[in-house]
Amino acid sequence: MRSISATLQAKLDARVSTFCNCWRLARKDGQVLGFTDHDRDLQFNATLFRANAGLRATQVEANVGFSPGTSEAAGALQADTLTETDLSNGAYDGASVETWLVDWSDVADRVLLDLATIGEVRRGELAFSAELRSSAHIFDQQQGLAYQRACSADLGDARCKVILASPGLNATGTMVSSEGGAIVADLTGAFAEGFFAGGSLTFSTGANAGARFTVKSHRQDGARASFGLWSAPAGAILAGEAIAVTAGCDKAPSTCQTKFANIVNFRGFPHMPGNDRVIAYPSTLAPTMDGGSFFR
């Protein structure tokens, strides 16, 4: 339950309003940004809330129970710290957003209205809109094990336990060219073709510095590699820029065994029966159906 001071309640009950909205946005890389729909900058909680950022809030929907409430923040790409490149490269994905109701005549009188997480970001030519999801959206995420053939862990996470920083699982390189959606780079070593498919590529320098992309395809010719990405970088890519790539995993048990020597931590059920076994019936021409394993 929100705690509202007596002075703030008196101002809320008054006929004349001196309130505005402020948003404190904290990205996963540690950068904190502040915005307000007031006509001048405000400051509190060690954050400068900048005016004239083109940001505005839309209607907030809340529901009783565990159904996640949603709202939306929309605006123009006119703030110096809010760039099209960062939005497109996913710098704001999963960022936390605090929404404050503030008395602009005395910022000490304020109340936290909502704490949300940025979900889907839709970008136009000169404007954007970001979905703000309440904390209840966590209940929509999968919890526990999934009964499936493929591994349900993410490569390198606490359940997988593969250490991605280990030698042979990553490489650095230098950009050569970017044409037709393919990124060509010279790597620090030679790798098998497809080794980085499903892995990640991160730009270390240049306009896309810090942006991380999932590798769709990987072709290798000596130390020169060609990568296809699932999403295109928003910033310009120039020759000589530094990149870092990390191995990918197709979540198959054979890959877990041969590529990572990690089958003991495989988080799938490769021996689960398929539909052919489920609908099968006893037959003298079929293997004995005595409830035993089909894989012995």
C-alpha positions in Angstrom: 0.0 0.0 0.0 1.3 3.4 -0.9 2.2 5.8 1.9 1.2 9.4 1.2 2.2 12.3 3.4 -0.3 14.7 4.8 1.0 17.6 2.7 0.9 15.5 -0.5 -2.7 14.4 0.3 -3.7 18.0 0.8 -2.3 18.9 -2.6 -4.1 16.0 -4.2 -7.4 17.3 -2.7 -6.8 20.8 -3.8 -8.5 22.2 -6.9 -5.2 23.5 -8.4 -2.7 20.8 -9.5 1.0 21.2 -9.4 1.8 17.6 -10.3 3.8 16.0 -13.1 5.0 12.6 -14.0 8.6 11.5 -13.7 10.2 8.3 -15.0 13.5 6.8 -13.7 14.8 4.2 -16.2 17.6 1.9 -15.1 19.2 -0.2 -17.9 20.9 -3.6 -17.3 24.3 -2.1 -18.1 24.0 0.3 -15.1 23.0 3.5 -17.0 20.3 5.5 -15.3 18.1 8.0 -17.2 15.4 10.4 -15.9 12.6 12.0 -17.9 9.6 14.2 -16.9 6.6 15.7 -18.7 7.1 18.9 -16.8 8.4 22.0 -18.7 11.7 22.2 -16.7 14.2 19.7 -15.3 13.7 18.2 -11.9 16.1 16.3 -9.6 15.7 13.9 -6.7 17.0 10.5 -5.6 20.4 11.4 -7.3 18.7 11.4 -10.7 18.2 14.3 -13.1 14.8 14.1 -14.7 15.1 15.9 -18.0 12.2 17.9 -19.5 11.4 18.2 -23.2 12.4 14.6 -23.8 9.2 13.9 -25.8 8.1 11.3 -23.4 4.5 10.8 -22.2 2.5 8.1 -20.5 -0.7 6.4 -21.6 -3.5 4.7 -19.7 -2.4 2.2 -17.0 -4.4 -1.1 -16.8 -4.4 -3.0 -13.5 -6.1 -6.3 -12.7 -7.0 -8.1 -9.5 -4.9 -11.3 -8.9 -1.8 -12.3 -10.6 -2.7 -11.1 -14.1 0.1 -8.7 -15.2 -1.0 -5.0 -15.5 0.3 -3.1 -18.5 0.9 0.5 -19.4 2.9 2.2 -22.1 5.4 5.1 -22.5 5.6 6.8 -25.8 7.6 9.6 -27.2 9.8 11.2 -29.8 13.5 10.3 -30.3 14.7 13.7 -29.3 16.5 13.1 -26.0 20.3 13.0 -26.4 20.6 9.9 -24.2 17.6 8.1 -25.9 18.9 7.1 -29.3 17.4 5.0 -32.1 20.5 2.8 -32.1 20.2 1.8 -28.5 16.5 1.1 -28.8 17.1 -1.1 -31.9 20.1 -2.9 -30.4 18.1 -3.9 -27.3 19.9 -1.7 -24.8 16.5 -1.1 -23.0 15.2 -4.6 -23.1 14.4 -5.7 -19.5 15.2 -2.3 -18.1 13.3 -1.2 -14.9 11.1 1.9 -14.9 9.9 3.8 -11.9 6.9 6.0 -12.4 6.6 8.9 -9.9 3.9 11.5 -9.3 5.8 14.6 -8.2 4.8 18.0 -7.0 7.1 20.1 -9.3 6.9 23.1 -6.8 8.4 20.8 -4.1 9.9 17.6 -5.3 10.1 16.3 -1.7 6.3 15.7 -2.1 6.1 12.7 -4.4 4.8 9.2 -4.5 6.0 6.1 -6.4 3.1 5.0 -8.6 4.5 2.0 -10.3 7.6 -0.2 -10.8 7.6 -1.9 -14.2 9.9 -3.7 -16.7 10.2 -2.7 -20.3 8.7 -5.3 -22.6 8.1 -4.9 -26.3 9.5 -1.7 -27.9 8.0 -0.5 -31.1 10.0 2.0 -33.1 8.9 4.3 -35.9 10.8 6.7 -38.0 10.8 9.5 -35.4 9.0 8.1 -32.4 8.8 5.0 -30.2 6.5 3.3 -27.8 7.6 0.9 -25.0 5.3 -1.6 -23.2 5.7 -1.4 -19.4 4.9 -4.7 -17.7 4.2 -5.0 -14.0 6.1 -7.3 -11.7 3.3 -9.9 -12.0 4.5 -10.7 -15.5 7.1 -12.9 -13.8 4.3 -15.4 -13.0 3.8 -15.9 -16.8 7.4 -17.2 -17.2 8.2 -20.9 -17.2 9.3 -22.3 -13.9 11.0 -25.7 -13.3 11.8 -28.4 -15.8 10.0 -28.8 -19.1 9.4 -32.4 -20.3 11.0 -32.3 -23.7 13.7 -34.0 -25.7 15.9 -31.0 -26.1 17.8 -29.3 -23.2 15.8 -26.7 -21.4 18.8 -24.8 -20.0 20.5 -21.9 -21.6 24.1 -22.4 -22.5 26.3 -21.1 -19.7 23.6 -20.6 -17.1 23.5 -22.1 -13.6 21.7 -25.2 -14.7 24.0 -25.8 -17.7 27.2 -25.1 -15.8 29.3 -24.7 -19.0 31.9 -21.9 -18.4 31.7 -19.9 -21.6 35.0 -18.1 -20.7 36.8 -21.4 -21.1 39.4 -21.5 -23.9 38.0 -22.8 -27.2 34.5 -21.6 -26.6 34.9 -18.0 -27.6 37.0 -15.8 -29.9 37.6 -12.2 -30.7 37.9 -10.7 -34.2 38.2 -7.7 -36.4 35.5 -6.6 -38.8 36.3 -7.0 -42.5 33.0 -6.1 -44.2 29.2 -6.2 -43.8 27.2 -6.9 -47.0 23.9 -8.4 -47.7 23.1 -9.1 -44.1 26.3 -11.1 -43.6 29.1 -9.9 -41.2 32.6 -11.0 -42.3 35.4 -10.9 -39.7 38.9 -12.2 -39.1 38.9 -14.3 -35.9 41.8 -15.1 -33.6 41.6 -18.7 -34.5 40.0 -21.3 -36.9 36.8 -23.0 -35.9 34.6 -25.6 -37.3 31.8 -24.3 -39.6 28.6 -23.8 -37.6 30.5 -23.7 -34.2 29.1 -20.3 -33.3 25.6 -20.9 -34.7 23.1 -20.2 -32.0 25.7 -18.3 -30.0 26.2 -14.6 -29.5 28.2 -11.9 -31.3 29.0 -8.7 -29.4 30.4 -5.5 -30.8 33.3 -4.2 -28.6 33.8 -0.9 -30.5 32.0 1.3 -33.0 28.5 2.6 -33.2 27.1 -0.7 -31.9 29.5 -1.0 -29.0 28.0 -3.2 -26.3 25.2 -4.5 -28.4 24.8 -8.3 -28.4 23.2 -10.3 -31.2 22.2 -14.0 -31.6 24.1 -15.7 -34.4 21.8 -17.4 -37.0 24.5 -19.0 -39.2 28.3 -19.3 -39.2 30.5 -20.1 -42.1 34.3 -20.5 -41.8 37.1 -20.2 -44.3 40.4 -20.5 -42.4 40.5 -17.7 -39.8 37.9 -15.7 -41.7 34.3 -16.2 -40.6 31.0 -15.1 -42.0 28.0 -14.6 -39.6 24.3 -14.2 -40.3 22.4 -12.5 -37.4 18.8 -12.9 -36.4 18.4 -9.1 -36.2 20.4 -6.5 -38.0 22.5 -4.0 -36.0 21.1 -0.5 -36.0 24.4 1.4 -36.2 26.8 1.6 -39.0 29.4 -1.2 -39.2 32.9 -0.3 -40.3 36.0 -2.3 -41.1 38.4 -2.6 -38.2 35.8 -2.7 -35.5 36.3 -5.3 -32.7 33.9 -8.1 -32.1 33.6 -11.0 -29.7 31.8 -14.3 -30.4 30.7 -17.1 -28.1 29.8 -20.7 -29.0 26.3 -21.8 -29.6 24.4 -24.9 -28.7 21.5 -26.6 -30.5 20.4 -28.3 -27.2 20.8 -31.8 -28.6 22.3 -34.5 -26.3 25.0 -35.3 -28.9 26.1 -31.7 -29.0 26.2 -31.6 -25.2 28.4 -34.7 -25.1 30.8 -34.0 -28.0 31.1 -30.2 -28.1 31.0 -29.4 -24.4 31.6 -32.7 -22.6 28.7 -31.7 -20.4 26.2 -34.6 -20.8 26.0 -35.0 -17.0 24.3 -31.6 -16.8 22.0 -32.2 -19.8 18.5 -30.8 -18.9 16.4 -32.6 -21.4 14.8 -36.1 -21.7 16.2 -37.6 -24.9 14.7 -41.0 -24.2 11.1 -39.8 -23.9 8.8 -41.8 -26.1 7.5 -40.1 -29.3 4.0 -40.2 -30.8 4.9 -43.4 -32.7 5.3 -45.2 -29.4 2.3 -43.7 -27.8 -0.1 -44.9 -30.5 1.6 -48.3 -31.1 -0.1 -51.5 -30.3 1.2 -55.1 -29.6 2.2 -57.0 -32.7 4.3 -60.0 -33.4 6.3 -58.0 -36.0 7.1 -55.2 -33.5 9.6 -55.2 -30.6 8.3 -56.6 -27.4 6.2 -54.2 -25.5 6.8 -55.1 -21.8 7.3 -51.7 -20.3 11.1 -51.8 -20.6 13.4 -49.4 -22.2 13.5 -49.0 -26.0 17.1 -47.8 -25.8 18.9 -50.8 -24.2 
